[in-house]
Every structure is written in structure tokens, then in C-alpha cells.
Amino acid sequence: MELSVQTKNIVRDENPEEGFRLMKAAGFSAADFSLNQYLLNLDIYEQRINGFFSQSLDELEHFFTPHRDGARAAGVRIGQMHMPYPAYVPQGRDDLNAFLWQEMAPKSMALAGFLHCPYIVIHGFKLSHFLGSEEAEWAQTERFIDSLAPLAIENHTTICIENLYDGLGGHMIEGPCCDARKAAERIDRINGKYGEEVLGFCLDTGHANLVGIDFLDFIRTLGSRLKVLHIHDNDGLSDLHQIPFTFARTRENKSSTDWAGFLQGLREIQYQGTLNFETAPVLTAFPSEMQVDVLSFLAQIGNYFADKLGRKGAYESDGPFERSM
């Protein structure tokens, strides 16, 4: 069973191969390519757009050629990526939203194809507060998916929606795609329309913990539609993206996140994908000198999960890694 981790805070643009080799040495054979680090969500919400996705596709492919080749040389497969988000800003400028929809999103799909990446995760639009219902909110997200579906087919990439949280009156509430039954129906309907598996699901454990989703029921309902994972932990209050088993709700150390339900659900649906850790902030929470140790610890947790799923963590650590100076 493949283990995967985000490239953010590991793979550097000036020497991508070094970062991929670090991942491999720690025990990861796949990568969650952090395309979203090139256009940050905070900047998008503030309506500040850099020039990265204004480049031509040829220029972008040239920029990412060392990443593609470096991953291949290190023996790491780019198994999934995250499109920059949001792709629509409520009450944002028309030119901003047009750029996100017409430039950033299609170029992201093309880059997924260029990197031979089979899955790309998107965020559904947070619009229920503005439009008055979840159904109206989804209708706008589905329009976005329809615009990308031909590119998904062309680039042999499946788009994955993920469960999100939202904030209202200082409280965490369910955001888009937190109803597994609706998600399953919508995925089946859209895939039926295109005759291809253009849409799947990404379960985000941290987001699920924030809004109290029942892991076992959610995963059971999604079944084979669940394609990729964002595994990380939090205290139930903030989206911290930390190491699993880090937080407890009681002094008796009952885990904040229902990892038992998570694993039981994956076992029951015979999940065939990678165990992917969306834990980039962990690499800055610890001293830089401990980066290899922290990554190796994450891989050990991945192997523990694989063992509990009745699978073998297919890749062990390649041994000590020495970063070039």
C-alpha cells in the first residue's frame, strides 16, 4: 500500500529532486503535489493574484519539468495534487473570478496531465449563505466541474471533491460536500453523463473532525467513489493539519479524531488508494534539523494504518538522508 505526503515544505523549486529523494528516504513512494502553493488561498480571498498562472502553458510546463523529472529519478510517483482554491470568491471582482475559472483551473488540469497525475482535488464553492441553499450552492460547483470534465478526460485525471467546513457566527459548521449520500448521487450522475470516471471524492480527516462527521458511515456511503485521502489531525477547533494521534479530548487520551472509525470504514470498502498525509505545517512546527525524523515518523504511522487495513506498507525507509548544503 503506497504512502504519500504533501510536497509543500519538502520539495523546493531550486532543486526538486532533492526533496523527492528526501520523501523516498523517509518511506514515501508517492506525492501529493502542492500546486496550491503557487497561488495561495489567503491571497485569493484578499483578491491578490500573482502572475504565476498568467504564464503560458508552455512556460508552466518548462517550470515544472525539473519537478516531473526529479520525482521520476527519485522513484516517487505524483499520485494526486491540489488545485489552488477557492476557484470562486463570493462577491469578488469579475476579473478575479474569470481568471480563476478560465486561466488557473484549466491550466491546473493540463499540469496534472503533464505530471501524469491521476487525481486533482478541488474545493466546492462556499455559496449557501449567499444563494440561500446547499442545492443552489452545488449547482454552481457542478457548473465548474462541467467546465473541467472534458479536460479531465483529455488528461486522464479524475477530479475529486472534498468535504469542507465553514464558519458562521464564530462557530464551525458543515461546508460543501459534507453529505455523503448527496455526494455519492452527484458523483454517479456526473460520471454517467460523461461515460467516464471524471469525478471522485477526497476524504479530509481534519475537516471531518471539525464538524463531527461520522467517519464509518461517511466512508461506507462513498464506497468505491472514495479515491484519495487528506490525512491529518486537529483539536476539533481549528484546521491545524498536524500528525495523527496528536490531539486528545480528555486527560485519558481519547483521540480527538475517530481513527478507529476511519480505519474500519477503509477496511469495509476495501480502499485501494494511497494513504496520503496532508501535513505540510508539521514540517515548520518542528525544527528543520528534525525534518527527516518527522517525515519518517509520519511514514511509520502510515505503515501502522496499512497494517490495520490488512495491507503491507509497500515501501520502507531507504535509510538516512543527508541534505546537500
Buried (B, 14 or more C-beta within 10 A) or exposed (E): BBBBBBBBBBBEEEBBBBBBBBBBBBBBBBBBBBBBBBBBEEEBEEEEBEEBBEBEEEEBBEBBEBBBEBBBBBEBBBBBBBBBBBBBBBEBEEEBBEBBBEBBBBBBBBBBBBBBBBBBBBBBBBBBEEBEEBEEBBEBBBEBBEBBBBBBBEBEBBBBBBBBBBEEEEEBBBBBBBBBEBBBEBBEEBBEEBEBBBBBBBBBBBBBBBBEBBBBEBBBBBBEBBBBBBBBBBBBEEBBBBBBBBBEEEEEEEBBBBBEBBBBBBBEBEBEBBBBBBBBBBBEBBEEEEBBEBBBBBBBBBBBBBEBBEBEBBBEBBEEBEEEE
